[in-house]
Amino acid sequence: MEELHPTLIAFKEFINKHPLLLREIRKSGRSWQEYYEQWILLGEDDPHWDNYKGEPSTDHSQNTDKTVGKDSELMSQLLKYTSNLDINKMQGQVNQLSKAIAAIQDMMEQFKGSQKKEQPPKDPFSWVRD
């Protein structure tokens, strides 16, 4: 495994010292690159980072625990449902659906073809009439 560049290691340590910044990055959906570039430009001691030094509130950590509990419950339910699936039966149903779609497409093409045939042919010499 490749070793990280020393500035990346320093940035990781900086993030660990600023837990509110970590939460902000995850919450905002902005890229790590943006914050890394700010950190490079401003430096670690810039007053801008003082807002992120505090510890996350305990209410948030309790909510996180509840969310983790719900996530693990959801995962266990998904695993239970997927373990009961019969893959061969599902594959058969997918094949049947595919055949039904193909039949509908064929009918649509035939219908379009019959509509074109029913139109009266245009007389190419109609402009030559006396």
C-alpha positions as MATLAB code, in Angstrom:
seq = 'MEELHPTLIAFKEFINKHPLLLREIRKSGRSWQEYYEQWILLGEDDPHWDNYKGEPSTDHSQNTDKTVGKDSELMSQLLKYTSNLDINKMQGQVNQLSKAIAAIQDMMEQFKGSQKKEQPPKDPFSWVRD';
ca = [
       0.000    0.000    0.000;
       1.295    3.438   -0.900;
       2.092    5.869    1.863;
       0.235    9.149    1.903;
       1.949   12.415    1.162;
       3.022   14.204    4.378;
       0.570   17.064    3.765;
      -2.301   14.600    3.503;
      -1.261   12.989    6.771;
      -1.152   16.431    8.384;
      -4.600   17.239    6.955;
      -6.023   14.008    8.387;
      -4.631   14.932   11.804;
      -6.092   18.423   11.433;
      -9.528   16.954   10.626;
      -9.317   14.698   13.684;
      -8.630   17.763   15.859;
     -11.691   19.537   14.373;
     -14.640   17.126   14.680;
     -17.172   19.804   13.804;
     -15.378   20.313   10.493;
     -15.653   16.616    9.784;
     -19.382   16.753   10.469;
     -19.732   19.868    8.290;
     -17.979   18.174    5.351;
     -20.247   15.156    5.565;
     -23.371   17.253    6.047;
     -22.692   19.764    3.257;
     -21.810   17.198    0.611;
     -18.939   19.357   -0.569;
     -15.760   17.605   -1.574;
     -12.811   16.989    0.707;
     -10.671   18.647   -1.963;
     -12.292   22.036   -1.321;
     -11.504   21.891    2.386;
      -8.021   20.565    1.741;
      -7.287   23.481   -0.591;
      -8.644   25.941    1.996;
      -6.449   24.324    4.627;
      -3.399   24.648    2.352;
      -4.146   28.310    1.565;
      -5.208   29.496    5.025;
      -2.986   27.315    7.135;
      -3.846   25.367   10.240;
      -3.751   28.347   12.615;
      -6.163   30.583   10.694;
      -9.091   31.907   12.802;
     -11.485   30.476   10.206;
     -10.940   27.009   11.686;
     -11.754   28.082   15.259;
     -15.469   27.527   14.573;
     -14.817   23.827   14.057;
     -12.703   23.022   17.128;
     -15.487   22.122   19.556;
     -16.769   18.665   20.263;
     -19.996   17.585   18.594;
     -22.991   17.871   20.861;
     -24.025   14.781   22.786;
     -27.539   14.981   21.292;
     -26.044   14.414   17.880;
     -24.120   11.386   19.075;
     -27.309    9.922   20.526;
     -29.090   10.512   17.217;
     -26.201    8.866   15.440;
     -26.548    5.812   17.687;
     -30.258    5.601   16.851;
     -29.504    5.960   13.145;
     -26.868    3.244   13.326;
     -29.385    1.001   15.079;
     -31.985    1.620   12.373;
     -29.396    1.071    9.634;
     -28.296   -2.249   11.093;
     -31.945   -3.307   11.488;
     -32.627   -2.413    7.859;
     -29.558   -4.336    6.717;
     -30.618   -7.418    8.679;
     -34.093   -7.242    7.105;
     -32.593   -6.912    3.624;
     -30.348   -9.900    4.242;
     -33.327  -11.908    5.482;
     -35.344  -11.091    2.362;
     -32.493  -11.781   -0.043;
     -31.708  -15.104    1.619;
     -35.294  -16.230    0.894;
     -35.069  -15.371   -2.822;
     -34.962  -18.186   -5.360;
     -32.580  -16.918   -8.033;
     -33.711  -19.458  -10.649;
     -37.364  -18.498  -10.159;
     -36.490  -14.802  -10.413;
     -34.479  -15.429  -13.598;
     -37.487  -17.235  -15.099;
     -39.772  -14.319  -14.286;
     -37.301  -11.861  -15.826;
     -37.168  -14.004  -18.986;
     -40.982  -14.088  -19.179;
     -41.143  -10.318  -18.768;
     -38.525   -9.883  -21.481;
     -40.531  -12.095  -23.868;
     -43.714  -10.151  -23.096;
     -41.987   -6.854  -23.850;
     -40.612   -8.262  -27.111;
     -44.105   -9.435  -28.125;
     -45.561   -5.997  -27.404;
     -42.805   -4.362  -29.456;
     -43.533   -6.733  -32.372;
     -47.241   -5.904  -32.197;
     -46.443   -2.190  -32.196;
     -44.234   -2.581  -35.268;
     -46.940   -4.571  -37.072;
     -49.531   -1.947  -36.174;
     -47.304    0.832  -37.472;
     -46.642   -1.152  -40.634;
     -50.369   -1.729  -41.283;
     -51.092    1.968  -40.815;
     -48.534    2.859  -43.472;
     -49.971    0.290  -45.910;
     -53.553    1.575  -45.503;
     -52.681    5.069  -46.686;
     -53.659    5.563  -50.317;
     -50.678    5.716  -52.622;
     -49.943    9.175  -53.874;
     -50.099    9.632  -57.588;
     -46.670   10.806  -58.652;
     -48.090   12.201  -61.888;
     -50.872   14.295  -60.371;
     -49.136   17.516  -61.268;
     -49.120   16.547  -64.965;
     -52.940   16.318  -65.315;
     -54.598   18.295  -68.090;
];
